[in-house]
């Protein structure tokens, strides 16, 4: 699973995370998605981004998509 912060005006990726960055191998896919949300929120904080628009890319808002959003909120991002 990949998560990106994209500047739509400039068309460039500001930050991204990949599920492979999570070192804990004993986690479920749902838990990894939550950790990815927290990780992208941490990277956003480092580049001084606090508010974002969550684009789920046409996927339903449940399961791993919801877990990413919840993790990002826990990490401090505002949607």
ChimeraX commands (.cxc) that place a marker at each C-alpha (Angstrom):
marker #1 position 0.00,0.00,0.00 radius 0.5
marker #1 position 1.25,3.49,-0.88 radius 0.5
marker #1 position 0.20,6.82,0.63 radius 0.5
marker #1 position 1.21,10.16,-0.92 radius 0.5
marker #1 position 0.91,13.87,-0.22 radius 0.5
marker #1 position 0.50,15.59,-3.57 radius 0.5
marker #1 position 0.40,19.30,-4.43 radius 0.5
marker #1 position -2.37,19.34,-7.06 radius 0.5
marker #1 position -1.50,22.85,-8.24 radius 0.5
marker #1 position 2.14,22.05,-9.00 radius 0.5
marker #1 position 1.50,18.39,-9.78 radius 0.5
marker #1 position 4.30,17.11,-7.57 radius 0.5
marker #1 position 4.57,14.59,-4.77 radius 0.5
marker #1 position 5.56,16.21,-1.48 radius 0.5
marker #1 position 5.91,13.05,0.61 radius 0.5
marker #1 position 5.12,9.37,0.29 radius 0.5
marker #1 position 5.21,6.18,2.33 radius 0.5
marker #1 position 5.14,2.52,1.36 radius 0.5
marker #1 position 4.04,-0.50,3.36 radius 0.5
marker #1 position 7.57,-1.86,2.99 radius 0.5
marker #1 position 8.78,0.92,5.31 radius 0.5
marker #1 position 6.98,-0.75,8.22 radius 0.5
marker #1 position 9.53,-3.01,9.88 radius 0.5
marker #1 position 7.08,-4.86,12.13 radius 0.5
marker #1 position 6.25,-8.05,10.24 radius 0.5
marker #1 position 3.77,-9.43,12.79 radius 0.5
marker #1 position 1.10,-6.80,11.98 radius 0.5
marker #1 position -2.08,-7.33,9.98 radius 0.5
marker #1 position -2.75,-5.36,6.80 radius 0.5
marker #1 position -5.21,-3.20,8.73 radius 0.5
marker #1 position -2.64,-2.41,11.43 radius 0.5
marker #1 position 0.00,-1.61,8.79 radius 0.5
marker #1 position -2.44,0.80,7.10 radius 0.5
marker #1 position -2.91,2.64,10.40 radius 0.5
marker #1 position 0.85,2.87,10.87 radius 0.5
marker #1 position 1.21,4.23,7.32 radius 0.5
marker #1 position -1.28,6.97,8.21 radius 0.5
marker #1 position 0.78,7.93,11.26 radius 0.5
marker #1 position 3.99,7.82,9.22 radius 0.5
marker #1 position 2.64,10.11,6.48 radius 0.5
marker #1 position 1.37,12.50,9.17 radius 0.5
marker #1 position 4.88,12.56,10.65 radius 0.5
marker #1 position 6.42,13.32,7.26 radius 0.5
marker #1 position 3.81,16.02,6.64 radius 0.5
marker #1 position 4.67,17.64,9.96 radius 0.5
marker #1 position 8.34,17.77,9.00 radius 0.5
marker #1 position 7.50,19.78,5.87 radius 0.5
marker #1 position 5.05,21.96,7.81 radius 0.5
marker #1 position 1.81,20.57,6.35 radius 0.5
marker #1 position -1.07,20.37,8.79 radius 0.5
marker #1 position -4.25,20.38,6.67 radius 0.5
marker #1 position -4.90,18.03,3.75 radius 0.5
marker #1 position -7.72,16.81,1.53 radius 0.5
marker #1 position -8.13,13.02,1.75 radius 0.5
marker #1 position -8.62,11.54,-1.72 radius 0.5
marker #1 position -9.49,7.88,-1.43 radius 0.5
marker #1 position -9.09,7.34,-5.17 radius 0.5
marker #1 position -12.53,5.87,-5.69 radius 0.5
marker #1 position -12.11,3.23,-3.00 radius 0.5
marker #1 position -14.86,2.83,-0.40 radius 0.5
marker #1 position -14.16,4.48,2.95 radius 0.5
marker #1 position -13.74,1.35,5.07 radius 0.5
marker #1 position -11.09,-1.18,5.95 radius 0.5
marker #1 position -7.53,-0.15,5.14 radius 0.5
marker #1 position -8.55,3.18,3.59 radius 0.5
marker #1 position -10.30,4.14,6.83 radius 0.5
marker #1 position -7.33,2.87,8.87 radius 0.5
marker #1 position -4.95,5.14,6.93 radius 0.5
marker #1 position -7.23,8.13,7.53 radius 0.5
marker #1 position -7.59,7.33,11.24 radius 0.5
marker #1 position -3.82,6.90,11.61 radius 0.5
marker #1 position -3.17,10.21,9.84 radius 0.5
marker #1 position -5.63,11.98,12.14 radius 0.5
marker #1 position -3.96,10.43,15.19 radius 0.5
marker #1 position -0.65,11.68,13.80 radius 0.5
marker #1 position -1.98,15.24,13.69 radius 0.5
marker #1 position -3.25,15.78,10.14 radius 0.5
marker #1 position -6.50,17.66,9.72 radius 0.5
marker #1 position -8.86,16.74,6.88 radius 0.5
marker link #1:1,2 radius 0.2
marker link #1:2,3 radius 0.2
marker link #1:3,4 radius 0.2
marker link #1:4,5 radius 0.2
marker link #1:5,6 radius 0.2
marker link #1:6,7 radius 0.2
marker link #1:7,8 radius 0.2
marker link #1:8,9 radius 0.2
marker link #1:9,10 radius 0.2
marker link #1:10,11 radius 0.2
marker link #1:11,12 radius 0.2
marker link #1:12,13 radius 0.2
marker link #1:13,14 radius 0.2
marker link #1:14,15 radius 0.2
marker link #1:15,16 radius 0.2
marker link #1:16,17 radius 0.2
marker link #1:17,18 radius 0.2
marker link #1:18,19 radius 0.2
marker link #1:19,20 radius 0.2
marker link #1:20,21 radius 0.2
marker link #1:21,22 radius 0.2
marker link #1:22,23 radius 0.2
marker link #1:23,24 radius 0.2
marker link #1:24,25 radius 0.2
marker link #1:25,26 radius 0.2
marker link #1:26,27 radius 0.2
marker link #1:27,28 radius 0.2
marker link #1:28,29 radius 0.2
marker link #1:29,30 radius 0.2
marker link #1:30,31 radius 0.2
marker link #1:31,32 radius 0.2
marker link #1:32,33 radius 0.2
marker link #1:33,34 radius 0.2
marker link #1:34,35 radius 0.2
marker link #1:35,36 radius 0.2
marker link #1:36,37 radius 0.2
marker link #1:37,38 radius 0.2
marker link #1:38,39 radius 0.2
marker link #1:39,40 radius 0.2
marker link #1:40,41 radius 0.2
marker link #1:41,42 radius 0.2
marker link #1:42,43 radius 0.2
marker link #1:43,44 radius 0.2
marker link #1:44,45 radius 0.2
marker link #1:45,46 radius 0.2
marker link #1:46,47 radius 0.2
marker link #1:47,48 radius 0.2
marker link #1:48,49 radius 0.2
marker link #1:49,50 radius 0.2
marker link #1:50,51 radius 0.2
marker link #1:51,52 radius 0.2
marker link #1:52,53 radius 0.2
marker link #1:53,54 radius 0.2
marker link #1:54,55 radius 0.2
marker link #1:55,56 radius 0.2
marker link #1:56,57 radius 0.2
marker link #1:57,58 radius 0.2
marker link #1:58,59 radius 0.2
marker link #1:59,60 radius 0.2
marker link #1:60,61 radius 0.2
marker link #1:61,62 radius 0.2
marker link #1:62,63 radius 0.2
marker link #1:63,64 radius 0.2
marker link #1:64,65 radius 0.2
marker link #1:65,66 radius 0.2
marker link #1:66,67 radius 0.2
marker link #1:67,68 radius 0.2
marker link #1:68,69 radius 0.2
marker link #1:69,70 radius 0.2
marker link #1:70,71 radius 0.2
marker link #1:71,72 radius 0.2
marker link #1:72,73 radius 0.2
marker link #1:73,74 radius 0.2
marker link #1:74,75 radius 0.2
marker link #1:75,76 radius 0.2
marker link #1:76,77 radius 0.2
marker link #1:77,78 radius 0.2
marker link #1:78,79 radius 0.2
view
